[in-house]
Amino acid sequence: MRYIVTLFWAFMLGQVVSYIGSALTHGTYNFVLTTIVSLLTGLFVILVGIISQPAKEVAHKH
C-alpha cells in the first residue's frame, strides 16, 4: 500500500510542479510526459528506499 501512496504523491506533485513551471516559463504543459517522468521518479524513490534498508540479521541458536 505504501508503494501506491508513493506513486500517487509522485504523480500529483509532478503534475503541480510541471504546471506551475510551464506557466512561469511560458512553456507548454505536457500531461503525458509529466506523468511518465513523475512515475519514473516515484519508482526511483521506492527503489532507493528498498536498497538502502539494512539487511536483517538472522539469529542463530546454538
N, C-alpha and C positions, 0 to 999 in steps of 0.2 A: 504494500500500500504506500510506503514512503517513496518508492520509485515513481509511482503515478503522481503523487503530490509534487515531487521534484520536477517532473516533466511538465506538469500543469503550470507551475510557477515560472519555469523557464520560458514556456510559451507565452504566458501573459506579460511577463516583464520584458521579454524580447520584442513583443508587439508594441508595447508602450514606448520603449527606447527607440525603436525604429520609426514610429510615427512622429514622435517629438523631434528626433534627429532629422528626418526628412523635411519637416516643417521649418526647422531652424535654418537648414541649408538650402531651402527652396528646391529640394530634390523631389523625386517621385517615390511614393510609398509602395513597396512591393510586398504584398501579403505572403505569397508563396515562398519567396526567397527568405524572408524573415522567419517564417515558420520552420523551414529546413535548418537554418543557422541556429535558431533558438533551441530546437530539439537536439541537434548535434551537440550544442554546448551543454545542455542538460544531461545528455548521455556521458559526456566527458566528465562532468562533475560527479555523476554517480560512479563511474569507473575509478576516479581518483579516490573517492570515499571508500570503495571496496578494497582497492590496492593498499591504501595507507593504514588500514586496520592491522594491529599487531596479530601475529599468529597465536592461536590459543594453544597453550601447552597442555598436554595430556599427562595427568598424574599417574605415575607407575606405582603400583602397590607391590611391595616386596615382602 
